[in-house]
């Protein structure tokens, strides 16, 4: 269950080999459907106790700070939601 998922996430390792050409570093759309997230707390409606923030959520923002604002806002909401 959740403990196994948490362990898998904590033990993931990634190799960073540098930066690609301009705009190759941007992530495409997709992610956790917003209708599966309580937007007041960013908690999963499917798995209680699981919170999301940032671009793992299925929303798109243009570059220039919009995705950053989304990450900050959802991170704040998730942090507040976890403390409740």
C-alpha positions as CSV (number, residue, x, y, z in Angstrom):
1,X,0.0,0.0,0.0
2,X,1.1,3.5,0.9
3,X,4.2,2.5,2.8
4,X,5.4,0.5,-0.2
5,X,4.8,3.4,-2.5
6,X,6.6,5.8,-0.2
7,X,9.5,3.4,0.0
8,X,9.7,3.1,-3.7
9,X,9.6,6.9,-4.2
10,X,12.2,7.5,-1.5
11,X,14.6,5.0,-3.1
12,X,14.3,6.2,-6.7
13,X,17.6,7.4,-8.2
14,X,18.0,9.4,-11.4
15,X,21.1,10.2,-13.4
16,X,21.3,13.8,-14.7
17,X,23.4,14.0,-17.8
18,X,23.1,17.7,-18.5
19,X,20.7,20.1,-20.1
20,X,19.3,19.6,-23.6
21,X,18.7,22.2,-26.3
22,X,16.4,25.1,-25.7
23,X,12.8,24.1,-24.7
24,X,13.6,20.3,-24.6
25,X,13.6,20.6,-20.8
26,X,10.0,21.5,-20.6
27,X,7.5,18.8,-19.5
28,X,4.5,18.1,-21.6
29,X,1.0,18.1,-20.3
30,X,-0.7,15.4,-18.3
31,X,-0.7,14.2,-14.7
32,X,-3.1,13.5,-11.9
33,X,-6.6,14.5,-13.1
34,X,-7.8,17.6,-11.1
35,X,-11.2,15.9,-10.5
36,X,-9.3,13.3,-8.4
37,X,-7.8,16.0,-6.1
38,X,-9.4,18.1,-3.4
39,X,-8.2,21.5,-4.5
40,X,-8.6,23.0,-1.0
41,X,-6.0,20.6,0.5
42,X,-4.4,19.0,-2.6
43,X,-5.3,15.6,-1.1
44,X,-6.1,12.7,-3.3
45,X,-9.8,11.8,-3.4
46,X,-8.7,8.2,-4.3
47,X,-6.0,7.6,-1.7
48,X,-6.5,9.5,1.6
49,X,-3.3,10.9,3.0
50,X,-1.7,11.3,-0.4
51,X,-1.1,14.9,-1.4
52,X,0.0,16.4,-4.7
53,X,1.7,19.7,-5.7
54,X,3.1,21.2,-8.8
55,X,3.3,19.8,-12.3
56,X,2.3,16.3,-11.2
57,X,-1.2,17.8,-11.3
58,X,-2.8,17.9,-14.7
59,X,-2.7,21.6,-15.4
60,X,-0.7,23.6,-17.9
61,X,0.8,27.0,-17.5
62,X,2.9,28.9,-20.0
63,X,6.5,29.6,-19.1
64,X,7.5,32.8,-17.5
65,X,6.4,32.1,-14.0
66,X,3.0,30.7,-14.4
67,X,4.1,27.1,-13.7
68,X,6.2,28.3,-10.8
69,X,3.2,30.1,-9.3
70,X,1.2,26.9,-9.6
71,X,3.9,24.9,-7.9
72,X,4.1,27.4,-5.0
73,X,0.4,27.7,-4.6
74,X,-0.3,24.0,-4.7
75,X,2.7,23.3,-2.4
76,X,1.3,25.8,0.1
77,X,-2.2,24.2,-0.1
78,X,-0.7,20.7,0.2
79,X,1.4,21.7,3.2
80,X,-1.5,23.3,4.9
81,X,-3.7,20.3,4.1
82,X,-1.2,17.9,5.6
83,X,-1.1,19.9,8.8
84,X,-4.8,19.7,9.3
